[in-house]
Amino acid sequence: DAGITQSPRYKITETGRQVTLMCHQTWSHSYMFWYRQDLGHGLRLIYYSAAADITDKGEVPDGYVVSRSKTENFPLTLESATRSQTSVYFCASSESIYSGNTIYFGEGSWLTVV
Amino acid sequence: SQQGEEDPQALSIQEGENATMNCSYKTSINNLQWYRQNSGRGLVHLILIRSNEREKHSGRLRVTLDTSKKSSSLLITASRAADTASYFCGCAVGSRLTFGEGTQLTVNP
């Protein structure tokens, strides 16, 4: 099915390990985003990308790395996971935020760091 | 820091009543978007209002925007139990869309 998919949906990892969350969209949207949502709170922007090979920091980028070699993929890597990075991670995509296009969200990746 | 702040944090009403939630933001925006989140799910887009618009309607939803006060409101009329969810305002500045903490709406049957 077309849309935006995240994997894995659920992940438990140990402190200090590297973890990569995958995001794939089938619309060829220019913009992609990564947010984190801590329990009971709103979404905070980690990184975003306006096109392939163009990425920029959001509100809370420390401890995360992104890449975008292909338009449809936007992986998020936690280089050395910490307990404070336990959260639900949402990927999203849009044709354009500035022009008022809708942003579409994936179903989330639930990450627990023990 | 986060751009939008929703108010109230939580709202509990009876089915059939109207629900109003507010969003305040700090800097000039291109547009403001309201989203809904059911527990454990991703956000779903509800309605968008551009900076040069003052009011928009979509079904039972009504959104207003006051750029002089840097605030927006979302009105859900004739609420239903199925409207129970968290509601977030997303503030678009350039290529970024940032959210507040949300309003948890509970509609009691």
Interface residues (C-beta under 8 A of the other chain):
Chain A: Y31 F33 Y35 H41 G42 L43 R44 L45 Y48 A50 D56 G58 E59 F90 A92 S94 I97 Y98 G100 T102 I103 Y104 F105 G106 E107 G108
Chain B: S1 Q2 E6 N30 N31 Q33 G40 R41 G42 L43 V44 H45 L48 R50 F88 G90 A92 G94 S95 R96 L97 T98 F99 G100 E101 G102
